[in-house]
C-alpha cells in the first residue's frame, strides 16, 4: 500500500525538517481534493483532480492510492466518469493515510 522505499528516498532528498513540511503540505492539499470527491465530485473536473492526486501520491509513496487514481484518470479521459470507483479511491486514500501516519514515526524516528 505504501512504497516505503520511495518515502525513504524522499526523506533523504529533502532532509528531516523539510520532509515534515512536505508531508504536511501533501496531506493538506490532497485532503482538499478528497473532500471535493467525497462531497461533490464534478465529472468535468475528475480527470484533472485524479491526475493531481496520482502525482501527489506517487511523490509520497502512496502506491495503491496512486494506482486507483491512475485508473480513474484514464476512465475520465475516455468519457467514462460514471464508471470511476470514487469510493474505492477515497477508501484507498483513507487506509493509506492511516497506515502512513501510524508507521511514519516508527520508521523515521529522530
C-alpha positions as CSV (number, residue, x, y, z in Angstrom):
1,X,0.0,0.0,0.0
2,X,2.9,2.4,0.8
3,X,6.1,2.3,-1.1
4,X,8.4,2.9,1.9
5,X,11.5,2.9,-0.4
6,X,10.1,5.9,-2.1
7,X,9.3,7.6,1.2
8,X,12.9,6.9,2.4
9,X,14.2,8.3,-0.8
10,X,12.2,11.5,-0.4
11,X,13.3,11.7,3.2
12,X,16.9,11.5,2.3
13,X,16.5,14.0,-0.6
14,X,14.9,16.8,1.4
15,X,16.1,16.1,5.0
16,X,14.2,15.6,8.2
17,X,13.0,19.2,8.7
18,X,11.8,19.7,5.1
19,X,10.3,16.2,5.0
20,X,7.8,17.1,7.7
21,X,6.8,20.2,5.7
22,X,6.4,18.1,2.5
23,X,4.2,15.6,4.3
24,X,2.1,18.3,5.9
25,X,1.6,20.1,2.6
26,X,0.8,16.8,0.8
27,X,-1.8,15.8,3.4
28,X,-3.4,19.3,3.3
29,X,-3.6,19.6,-0.4
30,X,-4.8,16.1,-1.0
31,X,-7.4,16.4,1.7
32,X,-8.9,19.3,-0.1
33,X,-9.4,17.4,-3.3
34,X,-10.5,14.2,-1.4
35,X,-13.2,16.3,0.4
36,X,-14.4,17.5,-3.0
37,X,-14.6,13.9,-4.2
38,X,-16.5,12.9,-1.0
39,X,-19.0,15.8,-1.1
40,X,-19.5,16.9,-4.7
41,X,-17.4,15.2,-7.4
42,X,-17.6,17.1,-10.6
43,X,-17.4,15.0,-13.7
44,X,-15.8,17.9,-15.6
45,X,-13.0,18.0,-13.0
46,X,-12.4,14.3,-12.3
47,X,-9.6,13.8,-14.8
48,X,-7.7,16.8,-13.5
49,X,-8.4,16.0,-9.9
50,X,-7.3,12.4,-10.3
51,X,-4.2,13.4,-12.2
52,X,-3.2,15.8,-9.3
53,X,-3.9,13.1,-6.7
54,X,-2.0,10.5,-8.7
55,X,1.1,12.7,-8.9
56,X,0.9,13.7,-5.3
57,X,0.5,10.1,-4.2
58,X,3.5,8.9,-6.3
59,X,5.7,11.5,-4.7
60,X,4.9,10.3,-1.2
61,X,4.8,6.6,-1.9
62,X,1.0,6.1,-1.7
63,X,1.3,3.3,-4.3
64,X,-2.2,1.7,-4.1
65,X,-3.9,5.1,-4.0
66,X,-1.9,6.3,-7.0
67,X,-2.8,3.2,-9.0
68,X,-6.5,3.8,-8.3
69,X,-6.3,7.4,-9.2
70,X,-4.5,6.5,-12.4
71,X,-7.3,4.1,-13.4
72,X,-9.9,6.7,-12.6
73,X,-8.0,9.3,-14.6
74,X,-7.9,7.0,-17.6
75,X,-11.6,6.4,-17.3
76,X,-12.4,10.1,-17.1
77,X,-10.2,10.8,-20.1
78,X,-12.2,8.1,-22.1
79,X,-15.5,9.7,-21.1
80,X,-16.3,7.0,-18.5
81,X,-16.5,9.2,-15.5
82,X,-19.6,7.4,-14.3
83,X,-17.6,4.2,-14.0
84,X,-14.9,5.6,-11.7
85,X,-14.8,3.9,-8.3
86,X,-14.7,7.1,-6.3
87,X,-15.5,5.2,-3.1
88,X,-12.6,2.9,-3.7
89,X,-10.3,5.8,-4.4
90,X,-11.3,7.6,-1.2
91,X,-11.1,4.3,0.8
92,X,-7.6,3.7,-0.5
93,X,-6.6,7.2,0.5
94,X,-8.0,6.9,3.9
95,X,-6.4,3.5,4.5
96,X,-3.0,4.7,3.1
97,X,-3.1,7.9,5.1
98,X,-3.8,6.0,8.3
99,X,-1.1,3.4,7.7
100,X,1.4,6.2,6.6
101,X,0.7,8.3,9.7
102,X,0.8,5.4,12.1
103,X,4.1,4.0,10.7
104,X,5.9,7.2,9.8
105,X,7.3,8.0,13.3
106,X,8.3,4.4,13.8
107,X,10.3,4.3,10.6
108,X,11.7,7.8,10.8
109,X,12.2,8.4,14.5
110,X,14.7,11.1,15.2
